[in-house]
């Protein structure tokens, strides 16, 4: 027989062209490109305390707008603050977000999760098969016998869509975790900056105190040489100078550690030089009420949004487990030349699995239901923690603000007056030299405490921003 007679007929080609089609609901759009984390505006709503977590729903499961994440760590050799004499906390936060590798790591995790969508929504590859009858080759009694077959597996209507929903929700949760890491880095950068500020200010106070103590010592020595005071005054001044020189060594060690911590956040060598922080910090604007901040936290916190997205993913998995009680299909078209009668050679067929193992499927449904309950309980617990954290951080910021104002208005002015009064009394021989030393020592301790409280105010404020999930500034009016 001629080889041209063995080729498929035009009707066979028509059969091949219709195999990839399934039920209309299974047809999917083109896979979405990898896109940035779902913004807060499209994030699932978080219930207020007391509201059941079962009311959580994703605002949209459509793939977000395409666009790569803006995370590209710089090379460690690049020095971000070279040539500057001073830098700000905002400049440090910008550099940390651009350079810290942990943010790039989490962005890669999110990109990997986003790449799951086209995998789970695509059809399986079609299967092609060929077979022949060896005994028919060269036979004069029968025609050459062969069979060509192509088959396509089609899941039950809706299964691929549910897998896509679960994948999108998991990708959105991974994007929320990128935002959560960003918030943690911002808090770490700000806390490290204010620790650096505190050490630099303490060093400046210590240098000023050393200068004053040397002046006190010179004055005491002059008065001792004139036999106006005992030698103990000079010795006492030397002792106090030694104490402050010891503190200089401690502050230098603390400064190096603070610099190393900031450089590590920027992915730089620990000993990279840094500019100085600002010489003075002022209190920020008044805080919104705790209730306003709590409402903002419940809507903006990325970890809460991540849990809500994972609940949506588990709900899609539950629907998918329930769909497993329905069969999947496999459509087939073949040209079977084992049939000697040519009208019988073109074949169409369908196969389906018989979902008779119902215990396994019931267990899968029960597992999915338990995972939803676990996620909802986890979300409720996290909401309680957020509420406690917010009120605790809020009260700490309010306390620090009040203490800073107390130091500004009362304590520091009185400490300065105390030193002036002690010096005047010492010069008038009304008090011993030790009284002047104690007054100056007390003033230095209070100045240190003032800058510590001011740094605590900003560190606590940074913590409150992380707890809220963003800036504490009032939202702009529409």
C-alpha positions in Angstrom: 0.0 0.0 0.0 1.0 3.6 -0.5 2.3 5.6 2.5 -0.1 8.4 1.5 -3.0 6.2 2.4 -1.7 5.8 5.9 -1.9 9.6 6.7 -4.9 11.0 8.5 -7.8 12.2 6.5 -9.1 15.9 6.6 -11.8 14.9 9.1 -9.0 13.6 11.4 -7.3 17.0 11.3 -10.6 18.6 12.3 -10.8 16.3 15.3 -7.3 17.3 16.4 -8.3 21.0 16.3 -11.2 20.6 18.7 -9.5 18.6 21.4 -8.0 21.4 23.5 -11.4 23.0 24.1 -13.4 22.1 27.2 -16.3 23.6 29.0 -16.5 27.3 28.6 -15.9 28.0 32.3 -12.5 26.3 32.1 -11.1 28.6 29.5 -8.6 31.0 31.2 -7.1 34.3 30.2 -3.4 34.6 29.7 -1.4 34.0 32.8 -0.8 37.3 34.7 2.6 38.8 34.8 4.4 38.9 38.2 3.1 42.0 39.9 3.7 44.0 43.1 2.0 43.1 46.3 -1.7 43.9 46.4 -2.0 47.4 47.8 -3.9 48.1 51.0 -6.8 49.5 48.9 -7.4 46.0 47.4 -6.6 44.1 50.6 -9.1 42.0 52.4 -11.0 43.8 55.1 -10.1 42.9 58.7 -12.9 42.6 61.2 -12.9 44.9 64.2 -12.5 43.2 67.6 -15.5 41.1 68.4 -16.5 40.7 64.8 -16.2 37.1 63.6 -13.3 36.3 61.3 -15.7 34.3 59.1 -16.8 37.5 57.5 -13.4 37.9 55.8 -13.5 38.1 52.0 -11.0 39.2 49.4 -12.0 42.4 47.7 -10.7 41.1 44.4 -8.9 37.9 43.3 -8.1 39.3 39.9 -4.3 39.5 39.2 -3.0 42.9 40.2 -1.5 45.3 37.7 1.9 44.1 36.4 5.1 45.7 37.5 8.3 44.5 39.2 8.9 45.1 42.9 11.1 48.1 43.6 13.8 46.2 45.5 17.3 46.2 44.2 20.0 46.1 46.9 23.0 48.3 46.1 26.5 47.0 46.1 28.2 47.1 49.5 31.1 49.1 48.1 28.8 52.1 47.4 28.9 54.6 50.2 25.5 56.3 50.5 26.5 59.2 52.8 30.0 60.0 51.5 30.8 63.7 51.6 28.0 64.6 54.0 28.5 66.2 57.4 25.1 65.2 58.7 22.3 62.9 57.7 18.6 62.4 58.7 16.5 59.5 59.8 14.5 59.7 56.5 17.7 59.4 54.5 18.8 56.4 56.5 15.4 54.7 56.1 15.6 55.2 52.3 19.0 53.6 52.1 18.0 50.7 54.4 15.0 49.9 52.2 17.1 50.1 49.1 20.1 48.1 50.3 19.0 45.6 53.0 19.1 42.0 51.6 16.2 40.7 53.7 13.7 42.8 51.7 15.1 41.4 48.5 14.8 37.9 50.0 11.1 38.3 50.9 10.5 39.9 47.5 11.9 36.7 45.9 9.6 34.6 48.0 6.7 36.7 46.8 7.8 36.4 43.2 8.0 32.6 43.6 4.4 32.6 45.0 3.2 34.8 42.2 4.6 32.3 39.6 2.3 29.6 40.9 -0.8 31.1 39.3 -0.1 30.1 35.6 1.1 26.7 36.8 -2.1 25.7 38.6 -4.5 27.2 36.0 -3.0 25.6 33.0 -4.3 22.4 31.4 -2.1 19.3 31.5 -0.2 18.7 28.3 -2.1 16.7 25.7 -1.0 13.1 25.3 -0.2 11.6 21.9 0.0 7.9 21.3 0.9 5.7 18.3 0.7 1.9 17.8 1.0 -0.5 14.9 0.5 -4.1 14.1 3.8 -5.7 13.2 2.1 -8.6 11.4 0.5 -6.3 8.9 3.8 -4.9 7.7 4.3 -6.2 4.1 1.2 -8.4 4.3 -0.7 -9.1 1.1 -3.8 -10.1 3.1 -4.5 -7.0 5.2 -3.6 -3.4 5.0 -0.9 -1.9 7.2 -2.5 -1.6 10.7 -1.7 1.4 12.9 -3.4 3.7 15.4 -2.8 7.4 16.1 -4.4 8.9 19.2 -4.4 12.2 21.0 -6.0 12.9 24.3 -6.5 15.9 26.6 -7.4 15.8 30.3 -10.0 18.3 31.4 -10.7 18.9 35.1 -14.3 19.3 36.2 -15.7 22.8 35.6 -14.4 25.3 38.2 -11.4 23.3 39.5 -8.8 25.3 37.7 -10.5 28.6 38.7 -10.4 27.6 42.4 -6.7 26.6 42.2 -6.1 30.0 40.6 -7.9 31.8 43.4 -5.9 30.0 46.1 -2.7 30.8 44.3 -3.5 34.4 43.9 -4.5 34.6 47.6 -1.2 33.0 48.6 0.7 35.4 46.4 -1.1 38.3 47.9 -0.2 37.0 51.4 3.5 36.8 50.4 3.2 40.4 49.1 1.8 41.4 52.5 4.8 39.7 54.2 7.1 41.9 52.0 5.3 44.9 53.4 5.6 43.6 56.9 9.4 43.1 56.5 9.6 46.7 55.1 7.8 48.0 58.3 10.2 46.0 60.5 13.2 47.4 58.6 11.9 51.0 59.0 11.5 50.5 62.7 15.0 49.0 63.0 16.5 51.8 61.0 14.8 54.5 63.1 15.7 52.8 66.4 19.3 52.5 65.4 19.4 56.1 64.2 18.1 57.4 67.5 20.5 55.2 69.4 23.3 56.7 67.4 21.9 60.2 68.1 21.8 59.4 71.8 25.5 58.2 71.9 26.7 61.3 69.9 24.8 63.7 72.1 26.1 61.9 75.3 29.6 62.2 74.0 29.1 65.9 73.3 27.8 66.4 76.9 30.7 64.5 78.3 33.2 66.6 76.4 31.5 69.8 77.7 31.5 68.4 81.2 35.2 67.6 80.9 35.8 71.2 79.8 33.9 72.6 82.8 35.5 70.2 85.2 39.0 71.2 84.0 37.9 74.8 84.7 36.7 73.9 88.2 40.0 72.1 88.8 42.0 75.1 87.7 40.0 77.4 89.9 40.4 75.0 92.9 44.1 74.8 92.3 44.4 78.5 92.2 42.5 78.9 95.4 44.6 76.1 97.0 47.8 77.8 96.0 46.5 80.9 97.8 45.7 78.8 100.8 42.0 79.5 100.5 40.8 75.9 100.2 42.2 72.5 101.2 44.1 70.3 98.8 41.2 67.9 98.8 39.3 70.2 96.4 42.0 69.7 93.8 42.0 65.9 94.4 38.2 65.7 94.2 38.3 67.5 90.9 41.0 65.0 89.6 38.8 62.1 90.7 35.8 63.5 88.9 37.8 64.1 85.7 39.0 60.4 85.9 35.3 59.3 86.1 34.4 61.3 83.1 37.4 60.0 81.1 36.3 56.4 81.9 32.8 57.4 80.5 34.5 58.7 77.4 35.9 55.2 76.7 32.4 53.6 77.3 30.7 56.1 75.0 33.3 55.5 72.3 32.5 51.7 72.4 28.8 52.4 72.3 29.3 54.8 69.3 31.2 52.1 67.3 28.5 49.5 68.1 25.7 52.0 67.0 27.7 52.7 63.7 28.1 49.0 63.1 24.4 48.4 63.6 23.4 51.1 61.1 26.0 49.9 58.5 24.7 46.3 58.9 21.2 47.5 58.1 22.5 49.2 55.0 24.5 46.1 54.0 27.8 47.9 54.5 31.0 47.0 56.3 30.5 47.6 60.0 33.3 50.2 60.3 32.1 52.4 57.4 32.2 56.0 58.6 28.9 57.8 59.1 28.0 61.5 59.2 26.8 63.0 62.5 23.1 63.0 63.3 21.2 66.3 63.9 22.3 68.2 67.0 18.8 68.7 68.2 15.5 66.9 67.9 12.1 68.4 68.6 8.8 66.7 69.5 6.5 65.7 66.6 2.9 66.5 66.0 0.2 65.5 68.4 -0.9 61.9 68.0 -4.4 60.9 66.8 -6.5 59.1 69.5 -5.8 55.4 70.3 -9.1 54.4 68.8 -8.3 56.1 65.5 -4.9 54.4 65.4 -6.4 51.0 66.2 -8.9 51.2 63.4 -6.1 52.1 61.1 -4.0 49.2 62.3 -6.8 46.7 61.7 -7.1 48.0 58.1 -3.4 48.6 57.2 -1.4 46.0 59.1 0.2 43.7 56.4 0.4 40.7 58.7 -3.4 40.9 59.3 -3.9 41.2 55.6 -1.7 38.2 55.0 -3.8 36.1 57.4 -7.0 37.3 55.7 -5.6 36.3 52.3 -4.6 32.9 53.6 -8.1 32.4 54.9 -9.3 33.2 51.4 -6.8 30.7 50.0 -8.0 28.0 52.5 -11.7 28.7 51.6 -10.8 28.2 47.9 -9.1 24.9 48.8 -12.2 23.9 50.7 -14.3 24.5 47.6 -11.8 22.6 45.5 -11.9 19.6 47.9 -15.7 19.6 47.5 -15.3 19.6 43.8 -13.3 16.4 44.0 -16.6 14.5 44.5 -17.1 15.2 40.8 -15.2 13.4 38.0 -12.5 14.7 35.7 -12.7 14.0 32.0 -10.3 13.0 29.3 -11.4 13.6 25.7 -9.8 11.6 22.9 -9.7 11.5 19.2 -8.0 8.6 17.2 -7.5 7.2 13.8 -7.5 3.4 14.0 -6.3 1.7 10.9 -6.6 -1.7 12.7 -10.2 -1.5 11.4 -10.1 -2.7 7.9 -13.4 -0.9 7.2 -12.4 2.7 6.6 -15.6 4.3 7.8 -14.9 2.9 11.3 -11.3 4.2 11.6 -12.1 7.7 12.9 -12.9 7.5 16.6 -13.9 9.9 19.3 -14.1 9.1 23.0 -14.2 10.3 26.5 -12.9 8.9 29.8 -13.7 9.9 33.3 -12.6 8.8 36.7 -15.1 7.3 39.0 -14.9 9.2 42.4 -15.9 6.2 44.5 -13.3 6.7 47.2 -15.5 9.0 49.1 -13.9 8.5 52.5 -10.6 10.0 51.1 -12.5 13.0 49.7 -14.5 13.5 52.9 -11.2 13.6 54.9 -9.9 16.2 52.5 -12.9 18.4 53.1 -12.6 18.0 56.8 -8.9 18.9 56.6 -9.7 22.0 54.6 -12.4 23.0 57.1 -10.0 22.5 60.0 -7.3 24.7 58.3 -9.9 27.5 57.9 -10.8 27.3 61.5 -7.1 27.4 62.4 -6.5 30.5 60.3 -9.5 32.3 61.7 -8.5 31.6 65.2 -5.0 32.8 64.4 -6.4 36.0 63.0 -8.5 36.6 66.0 -5.5 36.0 68.3 -3.4 38.4 66.2 -6.1 41.1 66.3 -6.1 40.8 70.1 -2.3 41.1 70.1 -2.4 44.2 67.8 -4.9 45.9 70.1 -2.7 45.3 73.2 0.5 46.3 71.4 -1.1 49.5 70.1 -2.4 50.7 73.4 0.9 49.8 75.1 3.0 51.6 72.5 0.6 54.5 72.5 0.8 55.1 76.2 4.6 54.8 76.1 4.8 57.5 73.4 2.4 59.8 75.4 4.5 59.2 78.6 7.8 60.0 76.8 6.3 63.2 75.3 5.2 64.4 78.7 8.5 63.6 80.3 10.4 65.5 77.5 8.2 68.5 78.1 8.9 68.3 81.8 12.6 68.3 81.2 12.4 71.2 78.8 10.3 73.4 81.0 11.4 72.5 84.5 14.1 70.0 85.2 16.9 71.2 83.0 16.5 75.0 83.7 16.5 74.2 87.5 19.6 72.0 87.1 21.4 74.8 85.4 20.4 77.3 88.1 21.6 74.8 90.7 25.1 74.7 89.2 25.2 78.5 89.0 24.1 78.8 92.6 26.6 76.2 93.8 29.4 77.9 91.9 28.5 81.3 93.4 28.3 79.8 96.9 31.6 78.1 96.5 33.3 81.3 95.4 31.8 83.0 98.4 33.1 80.1 100.7 29.6 79.2 101.7 29.7 75.6 100.5 32.5 73.0 100.0 33.9 72.2 96.6 32.1 68.8 96.7 28.8 70.6 96.5 29.8 72.2 93.2 30.9 68.9 91.9 27.7 67.2 92.9 25.6 69.9 91.3 27.5 69.6 88.0 27.4 65.8 88.2 23.6 66.0 88.7 23.2 68.4 85.8 25.2 66.1 83.5 23.1 63.1 84.5 19.9 65.0 83.9 21.1 66.1 80.4 21.9 62.5 79.6 18.5 61.5 80.8 16.9 64.2 78.8 18.4 63.0 75.5 17.7 59.4 76.5 14.0 60.3 77.0 14.0 62.2 73.7 15.5 59.2 71.9 13.0 56.9 73.6 10.2 59.1 72.4 11.2 58.6 68.8 12.1 54.9 69.2 8.7 54.3 70.8 7.1 56.4 68.0 8.8 54.2 65.5 7.4 51.1 67.3 3.9 52.6 67.3 4.2 53.3 63.5 5.1 49.6 63.0 2.2 48.5 65.2 -0.2 50.8 63.2 1.2 49.7 59.9 2.3 53.0 58.6 2.6 56.7 59.3 0.9 58.2 62.3 0.0 61.4 60.4 -3.8 62.0 59.9 -5.1 60.7 56.6 -5.4 63.5 54.0 -9.0 64.7 53.5 -10.6 63.8 50.2 
